[in-house]
Amino acid sequence: MTAQKSPLVLRLLKGFGMFWWDFLVGDTPELFAAALVIIAVVAVSRIVLQENAVAVALLPVLAVIALAISVRRAQRATRK
Amino acid sequence: MIAVTSVSSGVIVLVGAVFLACAVEMVEALTIVLAVGHTRGWRSAFEGTVVALVALAALVAAFGPALVHIPLSVLRLVVGGVLLIFGMQWLRKAILRSSGLKAMHDEDAIYKETVAELEAINARPDRDRIAFVMAFKGVFLEGLEVVITVLTLGTSAHRLGLAVITAGVAIVLVGVTGAIVAKQLSHVPENAMKMGVGILLVSYGTFWVGEGLKVTWPGNDGALLALVGLYAVVAWVLIALIRPRRELVASEVTA
C-alpha cells in the first residue's frame, strides 16, 4: 500500500509555514522570544504608562541584552 | 536644514541596508547557479533561474500593493519585529564569525560542495531535472529574502520604489561581476557585508518597532544613525569579549 500524497494546497501551506518558522525562529528561538518580550515591554511603557523616554531607552537596551545572551549561548555551545 | 538631514539619514540607512542585503543574497544565489551550470550544463540552470525569478516577481506583484493598504503603525510594528529578529540573527552570526567561533562564510567551499554533490549524480540528460531544481531552489530561497527585505523596508519607509531600484542595482552589479569572472565570488567581502547588513537591519527593526508603538524618537529619522552607531559599537565589544585566546583558537573553531 502506498502512502497517499497530501493535497497541493496543504503542501504549499506547510511549506509556507516551514519557511517562516525557519526564517523567524530557526536555531535561535531565544531571539524570537526576546523580540516578543521587547515589543510587549515597550508597548506597556509607551502606551500604558505613557513614558516615551523610557521606551526610547528600553528598546535598544533590551535588544543589546538579547543579542549578548544569544551570543553567549552560542559561545557556550561551541565550548561543549 | 534639520528636515533635510533627517530625511537623508533615513534614505542612507534604507539604501545601505537594501543594497548590502541584496548583494549578499545575490552572491549566494549566483554561487549555486554557477556551480550547477558548470557541472550539469547551463540550459537547465538557466531555466531554473528564470522560473524562480518569475515566481518571485509574482510574489512581489501580489503582496507589494497589498502591503500599502495596511495601516502604517501596524505595518511598522510587524515589519519592525521581523527586522529586529532577522537583524539580530544576522548580527549574531557575523559576531560569531568575526570572533572565530564560527567558520567564515566561504563561497569557494560552497561552490566545491555543490559541484561535488552534483557530480555524484551520474545522469546528465538534455533536460536535467536536478540542475533545474537546484538552480530554482537556490535563486528562489535567496530571492525570497531579497523580496522580504525590499518589501518590508520599502513599504515601511514609504519608499518602495527606491528600495526596488537599489535592490535592482545590487543584483545587476553582482550578476554582471559574476558573469564576467564566471566563477565563484569568493573575493566579495561577504562576511564584512553581513556584519553591515546585521547592524542596519537591527537598527531599522528597533526604529520601526518604536514607530509602530508610537514612540517619538529624538531627532526623528536621525535616531537611525545613532542606533547604527550603537549596534556597531556593541558588535565590536561582543567580538572582543568572546574572541577565544590565541592559543585556544585552533582547537575551538568549528564550522
Chai-1 contact restraints between the chains, C-beta under 6 A:
chainA,res_idxA,chainB,res_idxB,connection_type,confidence,min_distance_angstrom,max_distance_angstrom,comment,restraint_id
A,L24,B,I85,contact,1.0,0.0,6.0,A-B,restraint_1
A,T28,B,Q89,contact,1.0,0.0,6.0,A-B,restraint_2
A,L31,B,I85,contact,1.0,0.0,6.0,A-B,restraint_3
A,L31,B,M88,contact,1.0,0.0,6.0,A-B,restraint_4
A,L31,B,Q89,contact,1.0,0.0,6.0,A-B,restraint_5
A,F32,B,I85,contact,1.0,0.0,6.0,A-B,restraint_6
A,A35,B,G81,contact,1.0,0.0,6.0,A-B,restraint_7
A,A35,B,L84,contact,1.0,0.0,6.0,A-B,restraint_8
A,A35,B,I85,contact,1.0,0.0,6.0,A-B,restraint_9
A,I39,B,G81,contact,1.0,0.0,6.0,A-B,restraint_10
A,V42,B,L213,contact,1.0,0.0,6.0,A-B,restraint_11
A,A43,B,L213,contact,1.0,0.0,6.0,A-B,restraint_12
A,R46,B,L213,contact,1.0,0.0,6.0,A-B,restraint_13
A,R46,B,V215,contact,1.0,0.0,6.0,A-B,restraint_14
A,N52,B,T216,contact,1.0,0.0,6.0,A-B,restraint_15
A,A55,B,V215,contact,1.0,0.0,6.0,A-B,restraint_16
A,V56,B,V215,contact,1.0,0.0,6.0,A-B,restraint_17
A,L59,B,T206,contact,1.0,0.0,6.0,A-B,restraint_18
A,L59,B,G210,contact,1.0,0.0,6.0,A-B,restraint_19
A,P60,B,T206,contact,1.0,0.0,6.0,A-B,restraint_20
A,P60,B,L230,contact,1.0,0.0,6.0,A-B,restraint_21
A,A63,B,T206,contact,1.0,0.0,6.0,A-B,restraint_22
A,V64,B,V234,contact,1.0,0.0,6.0,A-B,restraint_23
A,L67,B,M88,contact,1.0,0.0,6.0,A-B,restraint_24
A,S70,B,R92,contact,1.0,0.0,6.0,A-B,restraint_25
A,V71,B,R92,contact,1.0,0.0,6.0,A-B,restraint_26
A,V71,B,I95,contact,1.0,0.0,6.0,A-B,restraint_27
A,V71,B,L238,contact,1.0,0.0,6.0,A-B,restraint_28
A,A74,B,L96,contact,1.0,0.0,6.0,A-B,restraint_29
A,Q75,B,L101,contact,1.0,0.0,6.0,A-B,restraint_30
A,Q75,B,I242,contact,1.0,0.0,6.0,A-B,restraint_31
A,T78,B,L101,contact,1.0,0.0,6.0,A-B,restraint_32
A,T78,B,T254,contact,1.0,0.0,6.0,A-B,restraint_33
